């Protein structure tokens, strides 16, 4: 994890602004103007910017990586989520800047080529915490239904009502799986 200096912030912010303008060409009007009006990054305002990285060479043998080589990358993403939840519990807001290029970010921050920049995060104290996702509130896109994204008992096979009943039935049960 790398904390960024003011000069790095300016350079990263310039890269994001350039890419944002470039990516706006993917949209026709009026969606292009709407896209450009969205506040998609807050690099300069918050007190802390952090780049969370994954070094796949850190250890020769990592549990799980033999069968799923990306396990360390997935674990890093989970660490980002845990950081986000802990920050929120302390009243700190987190924003994940996703409009950037890894190669340029590596160069700006001096990250070695074999290390993967996973997340560029901006942490600070927001004026308010919204009750709905920012892009949904701005009319960009509605939140997707969890039922369309998470599957159990096979792809598109499970019945969510059945799943909820089964989960409820296991409350308080000792399954004995890890004794």
Residue pairs with C-beta under 8 A, 6 or more apart in sequence:
1 50
1 51
1 52
1 53
2 50
2 51
2 53
2 109
2 111
3 48
3 49
3 50
4 12
4 49
4 50
4 51
4 109
8 49
8 108
8 109
9 43
9 44
9 49
10 44
11 108
12 43
12 49
12 97
12 100
12 105
12 108
12 120
13 41
13 43
13 44
15 100
15 101
15 104
15 105
15 108
16 40
16 41
16 43
16 97
16 99
16 100
19 99
19 100
19 101
20 36
20 40
20 41
20 99
21 36
23 35
23 99
24 32
24 35
24 36
25 32
27 34
27 35
34 138
34 139
34 140
35 140
38 135
38 138
38 140
39 134
40 97
40 99
41 95
41 97
41 99
41 122
42 95
42 122
42 124
43 49
43 97
43 122
45 122
45 124
46 93
46 95
46 122
46 123
46 124
46 125
47 123
47 124
47 125
48 122
48 123
48 124
49 120
49 121
49 122
49 123
50 120
50 121
50 123
51 105
51 109
51 111
51 117
51 119
51 120
51 121
52 76
52 79
52 80
52 83
52 117
52 118
52 119
52 120
52 121
53 76
53 111
53 115
53 116
53 117
53 118
54 72
54 73
54 75
54 76
54 115
54 116
54 118
55 114
55 115
55 116
56 72
56 73
56 114
56 116
57 114
58 72
62 71
62 72
63 71
64 71
65 71
65 72
68 74
73 116
73 118
76 116
76 118
76 119
77 118
77 119
80 96
80 118
80 119
80 121
83 94
83 121
84 94
84 121
87 93
87 94
87 123
88 94
88 129
91 125
92 123
92 124
92 125
93 123
93 124
93 125
93 126
93 129
94 121
94 122
94 123
95 121
95 122
95 123
96 119
96 120
96 121
97 120
97 121
97 122
100 120
102 116
102 117
105 111
105 117
105 120
106 112
106 113
106 115
106 117
109 117
111 117
130 137
132 143
133 143
135 141
136 142
136 143
147 160
151 157
151 158
152 158
152 163
